[in-house]
Amino acid sequence: MAAFAKTGAHEGPGRIVAADAEGIRRAAELLRRDAVVAFPTETVYGLGANALSAAAVGEIYRLKRRPAWNPLIAHVPGPDEARALVDEWPATAQDLADRFWPGPLTIVLRRSPAVPAAAAATTELIAIRVPAHPVALELLRACGLPLAAPSANRSESVSPTTAQHVLRSLPDVPLVLDGGSCRLGIESTIVDLSRPRPRLLRPGALPLRAIRAVVGEVDLPPFDLDGAVSAPAPGMARRHYAPRARLLIQDELDVAAAARPVGVLAHRTPAPVADHVELLPNDAAGYAADLYAALHRLDDAAVATILVERPPPGEDWIAVHDRLKRAAA
């Protein structure tokens, strides 16, 4: 994708504002002028722009240095707005929306001609979700636009779960709405409904078993993408969610052999002795909620190596395994 020029609609880089009525008003005004705004969701902070404007979408790609083959997720305030973005709204989409929206589920369907190809990485598909964060929903209603909103960070780096994380990665974002720390701390689950049987494209905060309970069997993704073709959904690159430090996943943590300073990410006590230790909860949801924040803390500590104690097996942990595998690639 060619780089787009800046729109000029901004208040100066590096502005974190309270997510109050005035902050929402300022953010909505910027979005209607094709600028970008970072805002909180229950998963991670998103870098939002008008999903129906090729210029605004281009500013997302430019700021994030995001490859053109990697599509975006359109955020909307409800199912009615989602239906306006797609060619067909099947019964399975309505069933999932009724059960999980607002929430950390993204649905992929064939896009309407009204959606610019840039937002879909030139594919015929569009990824859509309704976020379950009061600030995100208020912003969507205030601006009256579907917002394309990938994570508000430089491409391939660790996703942000606080407003401060956003500015450290993307200091030129015109405005960041501060909604505190993200509750779930890991991206949404993405399910492709454009095929005869639902297919999981990205594991995430919503467990796969919950989706199966609504739609039945779900096909699993057979591959990672590395830029050869446009992806059907974000989060499918081989390398993604990566800290600055080298990340190694080990069954038995070998601190002595690692380049120092060494950070450790563990979920069992006692954790091994290292220069910096992050001890995460021993349940999948709790681990995921603090994973990115812990990686940010280790990067802030300027460690050279992050040793990660391999998380437990099992379906509840597939989203965590997915993020760590890509961070270590």
NORJO-V183135 format. One record per residue. N is the residue number from 1. SS is DSSP state (h for helix, s for strand, l for the rest). NEAR is the number of other C-alpha atoms within 12 Angstrom. Layout:
N SS NEAR
N SS NEAR
This chain:
1 l 25
2 l 17
3 l 21
4 l 22
5 l 19
6 l 23
7 l 25
8 l 19
9 l 27
10 l 26
11 l 23
12 l 18
13 l 24
14 l 24
15 l 28
16 s 34
17 s 29
18 s 23
19 l 31
20 l 19
21 h 16
22 h 16
23 h 27
24 h 34
25 h 26
26 h 31
27 h 47
28 h 40
29 h 28
30 h 33
31 h 44
32 h 31
33 l 25
34 l 35
35 l 44
36 l 50
37 s 60
38 s 57
39 s 58
40 l 51
41 l 47
42 l 37
43 l 46
44 l 47
45 l 46
46 s 50
47 s 53
48 s 53
49 s 52
50 s 42
51 l 46
52 l 34
53 l 31
54 h 30
55 h 33
56 h 39
57 h 47
58 h 41
59 h 41
60 h 52
61 h 40
62 h 29
63 h 37
64 h 36
65 l 25
66 l 35
67 l 32
68 l 31
69 l 30
70 l 39
71 l 42
72 l 53
73 s 50
74 s 50
75 s 51
76 l 43
77 l 34
78 l 31
79 h 30
80 h 20
81 h 24
82 h 40
83 h 33
84 l 26
85 l 39
86 s 31
87 l 20
88 l 22
89 l 27
90 l 25
91 h 15
92 h 30
93 h 37
94 h 22
95 h 21
96 h 36
97 h 34
98 h 19
99 h 22
100 h 30
101 l 30
102 l 30
103 l 38
104 l 41
105 s 42
106 s 47
107 s 51
108 s 45
109 s 38
110 s 33
111 s 36
112 l 25
113 l 21
114 l 22
115 l 37
116 l 30
117 h 30
118 h 41
119 h 52
120 h 44
121 l 33
122 l 26
123 l 28
124 l 28
125 s 38
126 s 49
127 s 51
128 s 53
129 s 49
130 l 43
131 l 45
132 l 30
133 l 33
134 h 26
135 h 34
136 h 46
137 h 32
138 h 33
139 h 42
140 h 41
141 h 24
142 h 26
143 h 31
144 l 25
145 l 37
146 l 46
147 s 50
148 s 49
149 s 48
150 s 51
151 s 51
152 l 51
153 l 45
154 l 34
155 l 32
156 l 33
157 s 35
158 l 44
159 l 46
160 l 52
161 l 43
162 l 40
163 h 40
164 h 34
165 h 40
166 h 44
167 h 34
168 h 27
169 h 34
170 l 36
171 l 25
172 l 31
173 l 42
174 l 39
175 l 43
176 s 47
177 s 44
178 s 34
179 l 33
180 l 29
181 l 28
182 l 38
183 l 33
184 l 35
185 l 40
186 l 45
187 l 47
188 l 45
189 s 42
190 s 41
191 s 45
192 s 38
193 l 37
194 l 29
195 l 20
196 l 14
197 l 19
198 l 29
199 s 31
200 s 39
201 s 36
202 s 43
203 l 40
204 l 40
205 l 39
206 l 39
207 l 33
208 h 34
209 h 22
210 h 23
211 h 36
212 h 23
213 h 16
214 h 22
215 h 28
216 l 17
217 l 18
218 l 26
219 s 22
220 l 21
221 l 22
222 l 11
223 l 16
224 l 26
225 s 25
226 l 22
227 l 21
228 l 14
229 l 19
230 l 28
231 l 35
232 l 42
233 l 45
234 l 50
235 l 49
236 l 36
237 s 35
238 l 25
239 l 26
240 l 33
241 l 40
242 s 35
243 l 42
244 l 26
245 l 32
246 s 29
247 s 37
248 s 32
249 s 30
250 s 22
251 l 16
252 l 19
253 l 29
254 l 24
255 h 29
256 h 18
257 h 15
258 l 25
259 l 20
260 l 22
261 l 25
262 s 33
263 s 42
264 s 45
265 s 46
266 s 36
267 l 30
268 l 23
269 l 15
270 l 15
271 l 24
272 l 25
273 l 21
274 l 30
275 l 25
276 s 29
277 s 33
278 s 35
279 s 31
280 l 30
281 l 21
282 l 24
283 l 22
284 h 30
285 h 26
286 h 23
287 h 37
288 h 41
289 h 32
290 h 35
291 h 46
292 h 42
293 h 36
294 h 35
295 h 46
296 h 34
297 h 30
298 h 35
299 h 32
300 h 20
301 l 24
302 l 21
303 l 29
304 l 26
305 s 35
306 s 44
307 s 46
308 s 44
309 s 34
310 l 27
311 l 34
312 l 23
313 l 15
314 l 15
315 h 21
316 h 26
317 h 28
318 h 30
319 h 37
320 h 43
321 h 30
322 h 38
323 h 41
324 h 37
325 h 27
326 h 30
327 h 35
328 h 29
329 l 22
